[in-house]
Amino acid sequence: MNHHLRFPAFIVAIASLLIALAARPLAAAEHNALTGEEIADGWILLFDGESLFGWEPATKADWKVAEGAIVVTSGEKGLLNTTSRFADYVLKLDFRSAKGTNSGVFLRTDKQPKNPKEGCYELNIADFGTTPFATGSLVSRGERAKVPTNLDSEDWQSFEVTCKGRQITVKVDGREVLDYTEELDPKPPLIGHIGLQLNSGKVEFRNVKLKPLSQQPLLNGKDLTGWVPHADLKNAFSVDADGVLHARGGKSQLESTTKFGDFTLQLAARANAERSNSGLFFRSIPGEIMNGYECQLQNAYGADGKPNPVDCGTGGVCRRAIARKLVAKDGEWFYLTLLANGPHVAAWVNGYQVSEFTDTRKPHANPRSGLRTEAGTFILQAHDDTTDFSFRDIQAVELPR
């Protein structure tokens, strides 16, 4: 005699729901995010999943955000560029292209490059056999830049690209398909925007993230070598046995002995007291008291109950650009990435871009009076007697001009 188990209807419904949830694709909110390990490792998001903040189109096309992806279908051929320019980095992104689409990701590019041989590297997205430079290839960079493998798919695929000096390596879905070193170009692009291309056909992008490379440490983890307290201010800075730099009390500043003009800087910081106030000054006039642009370090909203960060908020450029979101929290380590290139400044906190600013003032040696692109020092600030901040893993690199 056969016996068939019969479950109540509500148990069947719950089981069906769990199976459906397990099988569903990742929701948009689960994309375009960084893990804690990635944040600590220096990764930043170039696309927040909700807006085109940090991007600008070079031509008129229907670039938009839909279901957690950057999408384009039609319009004038051209690029959607990052507003910031990058030099050495690892770039990761997902892309999905309809059959017949011809698109690409431009590396170290001018906003409107004249051709793929000059002022950019064009990483192609194109069906195999329709072009000599199919998906994964670098267009018009010779035979060594061609990927001979058919990588066509109408599903989501991933690029991982490492640009370091003249060398570019490309992985597609985790598999290395190209290792290219520029040997012929006497002036290869060493810095530029990242551009998403509309050429022909619909294409989508998501999970666009980047890790800057080539920074060098500015703290030795032992003492204040490479940094100088100001002689006219009390010294509020010290390094503990674990190599952590502390700023306790103020008014005080600690100034780097090295100077940077265009740079990428990354550091970890922690506000040890509620509403503690600090800052990172850059392109500062050497020897002067806090005379530079200031990237604010303060995780507090105003007392008016509105989401208005105090003094522009952590990652904001003081008196220039208010942080659009307070990401850091008092009592927790957070990670800052600061980029300055010509008149353009951008900041990410825990990998999320919180600000960007372009100084449109006339050039001036004093940043309080006009645009300063001349190299200057970094200054860490202890704002007042209540300041209690910690810093570690400060590293930076001068960018090509």
C-alpha positions in Angstrom: 0.0 0.0 0.0 1.5 3.4 -1.1 1.3 6.3 1.4 1.7 9.8 0.0 2.7 12.6 2.4 0.3 15.6 2.3 1.5 18.9 3.7 -0.8 21.8 4.8 -1.2 24.4 2.1 0.6 27.1 4.1 3.8 25.0 4.4 3.7 24.3 0.6 3.4 28.1 0.0 6.3 28.9 2.3 8.5 26.3 0.7 7.7 27.6 -2.7 8.5 31.1 -1.6 11.9 30.0 -0.2 12.8 28.1 -3.4 11.8 31.2 -5.5 13.9 33.5 -3.3 16.9 31.2 -3.5 16.6 31.0 -7.3 16.0 34.7 -8.0 18.7 37.0 -9.5 20.3 39.5 -7.2 18.2 42.5 -6.7 19.5 45.9 -7.8 20.1 46.9 -4.1 22.5 44.0 -3.7 24.7 45.2 -6.6 26.8 48.4 -6.7 28.1 47.8 -3.2 31.4 47.1 -1.6 32.2 44.4 1.0 34.0 45.4 4.2 37.1 43.7 2.9 37.0 45.7 -0.3 36.5 49.0 1.6 39.5 48.3 3.8 41.5 47.3 0.7 41.0 50.7 -0.9 38.2 50.0 -3.4 35.8 52.8 -4.4 32.5 52.8 -6.2 32.3 54.8 -9.4 28.5 54.1 -9.7 26.3 54.3 -6.7 23.5 52.3 -8.3 21.0 55.2 -8.0 22.3 58.2 -9.9 24.9 59.4 -12.4 26.8 61.4 -9.7 30.4 61.5 -10.7 29.7 61.0 -14.4 29.1 63.3 -17.3 28.1 62.6 -21.0 30.3 63.9 -23.8 27.5 63.7 -26.3 23.7 63.7 -26.4 22.5 60.2 -25.7 19.8 58.6 -23.5 22.1 57.6 -20.6 20.0 56.7 -17.5 19.9 54.6 -14.4 17.4 51.7 -14.6 17.1 48.7 -12.2 20.5 49.4 -10.7 22.4 49.7 -14.0 23.7 52.5 -16.3 21.8 52.0 -19.5 22.0 53.5 -23.0 20.2 52.6 -26.1 20.3 55.5 -28.6 21.6 59.0 -29.3 24.8 60.6 -30.5 27.8 58.3 -30.4 30.2 59.0 -27.6 31.1 58.5 -24.0 29.7 58.8 -20.5 32.8 59.8 -18.6 33.8 59.8 -15.0 34.3 63.4 -13.9 37.6 62.3 -12.2 40.7 61.1 -14.0 42.7 58.0 -12.8 46.2 56.8 -13.6 47.2 53.3 -12.2 44.3 51.2 -11.0 42.3 48.0 -11.1 38.8 48.4 -12.6 36.0 46.0 -12.2 32.6 46.2 -13.8 29.7 44.1 -15.2 28.3 44.7 -18.7 25.5 43.3 -20.7 25.2 43.8 -24.4 22.4 42.8 -26.8 23.4 40.8 -29.9 24.8 43.1 -32.5 25.8 45.7 -30.0 29.2 47.5 -30.5 30.3 49.3 -27.4 33.3 49.5 -25.1 35.0 50.8 -21.9 37.5 53.6 -22.5 40.5 53.6 -20.2 42.7 56.7 -19.4 40.6 58.6 -22.0 40.1 62.1 -23.0 36.5 63.2 -22.8 36.2 63.0 -26.6 39.1 61.0 -28.0 39.9 61.6 -31.6 40.5 57.9 -32.3 41.4 54.7 -30.5 45.1 55.1 -31.2 45.4 58.5 -29.4 44.3 59.8 -26.0 42.7 56.6 -24.8 42.6 52.8 -24.7 39.4 51.4 -26.0 38.4 48.0 -24.4 35.9 46.7 -26.8 32.6 45.0 -26.4 31.6 43.6 -29.7 30.4 40.3 -31.2 33.2 37.9 -32.3 33.7 38.0 -36.1 32.1 41.4 -36.6 35.3 43.3 -35.9 39.0 42.4 -35.6 38.8 43.6 -32.1 36.1 41.6 -30.3 35.2 41.7 -26.6 38.2 42.0 -24.4 40.5 43.5 -27.1 42.1 46.9 -27.2 40.9 48.6 -30.4 43.6 49.6 -33.0 46.5 48.7 -30.8 47.9 46.0 -33.1 47.8 42.2 -33.3 49.0 41.7 -29.7 45.9 43.6 -28.5 43.4 41.2 -30.1 41.6 38.5 -28.2 41.2 35.4 -30.5 38.5 33.8 -28.3 34.8 34.1 -28.8 33.4 35.6 -25.6 29.9 36.5 -26.9 27.1 36.4 -24.5 23.8 38.2 -24.0 24.0 37.6 -20.2 25.9 39.7 -17.7 29.6 39.4 -18.0 32.5 41.0 -16.0 35.6 42.9 -16.9 38.6 43.2 -14.5 41.2 45.5 -15.9 44.6 46.4 -14.4 46.3 49.5 -15.8 49.8 50.1 -14.4 52.2 52.2 -16.4 52.3 50.9 -19.9 50.9 47.5 -19.0 47.2 46.6 -19.3 45.8 43.2 -18.4 42.2 42.2 -19.0 40.1 39.4 -17.5 36.6 38.4 -18.7 34.5 36.5 -16.1 37.7 35.8 -14.1 39.7 34.5 -17.0 42.7 36.4 -18.2 42.3 37.1 -22.0 44.9 39.8 -22.6 48.2 41.0 -21.3 49.3 44.0 -23.3 52.3 46.3 -22.9 52.4 49.5 -24.9 55.7 49.6 -26.8 55.2 51.8 -29.8 53.3 54.9 -28.6 55.9 57.5 -27.6 53.3 59.3 -25.4 51.0 56.6 -24.1 47.9 57.7 -22.1 49.0 57.4 -18.4 46.0 59.2 -16.9 42.5 59.9 -18.0 38.8 59.4 -17.5 37.0 56.1 -17.6 34.4 56.2 -20.4 31.4 54.0 -21.1 30.6 54.0 -24.8 27.5 54.3 -26.9 28.4 53.2 -30.4 25.5 51.0 -31.7 23.0 48.9 -29.8 21.8 48.7 -26.2 24.4 48.2 -23.5 24.2 48.1 -19.6 26.8 48.5 -16.9 26.8 47.9 -13.1 29.1 47.2 -10.2 31.6 49.7 -11.5 34.4 49.8 -8.9 38.0 50.9 -8.9 41.1 50.4 -6.7 43.8 53.0 -7.1 47.4 51.6 -7.3 50.9 52.9 -6.8 50.4 54.9 -3.6 53.3 55.0 -1.2 53.1 55.2 2.6 53.5 58.5 4.3 53.6 57.1 7.9 56.4 54.8 9.0 54.3 53.3 11.9 56.9 54.3 14.4 57.2 58.0 14.9 56.5 61.3 13.2 59.3 61.0 10.6 58.1 62.8 7.4 55.8 65.1 9.4 56.4 68.3 11.3 54.3 70.0 14.0 53.9 73.7 13.6 56.4 75.6 15.9 53.8 78.2 16.9 51.2 75.7 17.9 51.2 73.1 20.7 51.8 69.6 19.4 48.7 67.4 19.7 50.1 64.5 17.7 51.8 61.2 18.7 52.3 57.7 17.4 51.4 54.8 19.7 53.0 51.3 20.0 50.7 50.0 17.3 51.8 52.6 14.8 48.5 54.6 15.0 48.8 58.4 14.8 46.6 60.2 17.4 45.5 63.8 17.4 44.3 64.8 20.9 43.5 68.4 21.7 44.2 71.5 19.7 44.5 74.0 18.0 47.3 72.1 16.3 48.6 70.8 12.9 50.9 68.2 11.6 52.4 68.9 8.2 54.0 66.5 5.7 57.5 67.2 4.6 56.7 66.0 1.0 54.6 68.0 -1.4 51.9 66.8 -3.8 50.1 68.7 -6.6 47.9 66.2 -8.5 47.5 63.1 -6.3 45.4 60.2 -5.0 45.5 59.8 -1.2 44.0 57.1 0.9 43.8 56.8 4.7 41.9 55.2 7.6 40.6 57.5 10.3 38.5 57.3 13.5 36.7 59.9 15.5 37.2 58.7 19.1 34.8 61.2 20.6 31.3 62.3 19.5 31.3 65.3 17.1 35.1 65.4 17.1 36.5 67.9 14.5 39.5 67.3 12.3 40.5 67.9 8.7 43.0 67.1 6.0 44.5 70.1 4.2 46.1 69.6 0.8 48.1 71.7 -1.6 48.9 73.8 1.5 51.4 76.6 1.5 54.4 75.0 3.3 55.0 76.4 6.8 51.7 78.4 7.0 48.9 77.5 9.5 46.3 75.4 7.7 46.4 77.4 4.5 45.2 74.9 1.9 42.1 73.3 0.6 40.4 71.3 3.4 38.8 67.9 3.2 36.6 68.0 6.3 36.6 65.2 8.8 33.6 65.5 11.0 30.7 63.1 11.3 28.0 65.3 12.6 24.7 66.9 11.5 23.6 70.3 12.6 21.3 70.9 15.5 18.4 72.0 13.3 17.2 68.5 12.7 17.9 68.7 9.0 20.4 66.5 7.1 22.9 69.3 6.9 26.5 68.1 7.7 28.5 70.3 10.1 31.3 72.1 8.2 30.4 70.3 5.0 30.7 66.8 6.7 33.4 64.1 6.3 34.6 64.0 2.7 33.2 67.5 1.9 35.5 70.2 0.7 35.2 72.9 3.4 33.3 75.9 2.2 33.4 74.5 -1.3 31.3 71.3 -1.5 29.0 69.8 1.1 29.1 66.0 1.5 26.0 64.6 0.0 25.8 61.9 2.6 27.5 61.2 5.9 28.9 57.7 5.6 31.4 57.6 8.5 30.3 57.1 12.1 32.1 58.3 15.3 33.9 55.5 17.1 34.4 53.4 13.9 37.3 53.3 11.5 36.4 54.7 8.1 38.3 55.0 4.9 38.9 58.1 2.9 40.0 58.4 -0.7 40.8 61.9 -1.9 41.7 62.8 -5.5 42.9 66.1 -6.8 43.7 66.6 -10.5 44.0 70.1 -11.8 41.0 72.1 -10.6 39.0 69.0 -9.9 38.7 67.4 -6.4 36.6 64.3 -5.5 36.3 62.3 -2.2 35.0 58.9 -1.3 34.2 57.7 2.2 34.1 53.9 2.7 34.1 53.7 -1.1 31.0 55.9 -1.6 31.6 59.2 -3.5 30.4 62.0 -1.2 31.7 65.0 -3.0 33.2 66.6 -6.0 34.3 70.1 -6.6 35.9 72.0 -9.5 37.6 75.3 -8.6 36.6 77.8 -11.3 38.4 80.7 -9.7 41.4 82.4 -11.3 44.8 80.8 -10.5 46.4 82.1 -7.4 49.3 81.0 -5.2 47.1 81.2 -2.1 44.2 78.7 -2.1 42.1 81.1 0.0 42.2 83.6 -2.8 42.0 81.5 -6.0 42.7 78.2 -7.8 45.9 76.6 -6.6 47.3 73.6 -8.6 50.9 74.1 -7.4 52.2 71.3 -5.3 51.8 71.8 -1.5 51.9 69.8 1.7 49.3 67.7 3.5 48.2 69.0 6.9 46.4 67.0 9.5 44.3 69.2 11.8 43.5 69.1 15.5 40.7 71.6 15.5 40.2 72.4 19.2 40.6 71.1 22.7 37.9 68.5 22.2 39.5 66.9 19.1 40.2 63.2 19.5 41.1 61.5 16.2 43.2 58.6 15.1 44.9 57.9 11.7 46.7 55.0 10.0 47.6 53.7 6.6 48.1 57.2 5.1 49.4 56.7 1.5 49.5 58.8 -1.6 50.9 59.0 -5.1 51.6 62.0 -7.4 49.6 61.7 -10.6 50.9 62.4 -14.1 50.0 65.8 -15.5 
